[in-house]
Amino acid sequence: MEIFVIGATGFVGGAVTRHLAGAGHHVTGLARTEAAAVALKAQGITPVAGDLETRRPETISAARLADTVIYAAQADPAQETATLDELIQTLAGSGRTLVFLSGSGVFLQRTAGAWSQDSFAEDDSFTVEPLATARKAVEDKVLAAASHGMRAMVIRPGLIWGSGDHGHLPMVYRSVAATGAACYVGEGLNTYSHVHVDDVTRLFALAFEKGTSGALYHAVAGETPNRWIAEWVADDLGCGTRSVDEGEAAAIWGQFGALIMAASSRCRAPRTRRQLGWYPRHTDMLTMVGEPRLRELASARP
């Protein structure tokens, strides 16, 4: 299969790209820089010079040559919307496949560190997080594109963790460098459903094999409240834990990081398990505690 990946040099897109190439597919990946192109070539991936702004025509041209297009980039909302509009228009009537990688941030709840009872399956309705309105609109466009002569799907994982991630565990380690303690917001009972990056890559392969056009698939393996994460990190480093308010959280992690660390975003994946037979092989995010790369974050200058 000819597969073109937009976001091939990112954390998730890179993992998906390597997995698919290892499975015998011919994979091309979007490369914004020469360094990115060199890195892709070293992994056996054919680079395509382009981007989602000034060189978007090159990106769309590469999509025309592929059997399957994967969008796994983290881009400006306006660029993302414009790119998906063009991809849908280009692939309409072709019978080819478009898979859009979204995330559970679309139903993030601003709980200020409190637990939320709400957990969302693929078909559940929810109030869209205001910062994610453009992302939710793109999801809807991709799913609607299934009626335009193409095979279109959305994959919406929870918090993705694994070697090299920048999620909640690294952020708690970073808080030790900033404050001397492993920090959480408020009660620290807020929870993001999570999933390992390797399990996400397997989901992509299953979606290609037997996914239904127009389907939304969640990916989730477990949940770990932020205070538990802080307690494990504190135990690893021999320091204390500390609750911070949202103002101090912003000083530690920045405004967006503070939003994420104070929120809940819980999900379930019944369609994914039922239709695709997918299940997670990695369920405990806390197995990363103690990794040297994380300990280095705790000693880095803020």
Beta strands, then each sheet from edge to edge (+ up, - down):
strand 1: 2-6
strand 2: 26-31
strand 3: 46-49
strand 4: 68-71
strand 5: 97-101
strand 6: 151-157
strand 7: 159-161
strand 8: 181-185
strand 9: 193-196
strand 10: 216-219
strand 11: 222-223
strand 12: 240-244
sheet 1: 3+ 2+ 1+ 4+ 5+ 6+ 10+
sheet 2: 7+ 9+ 11-
sheet 3: 8+ 12+
end
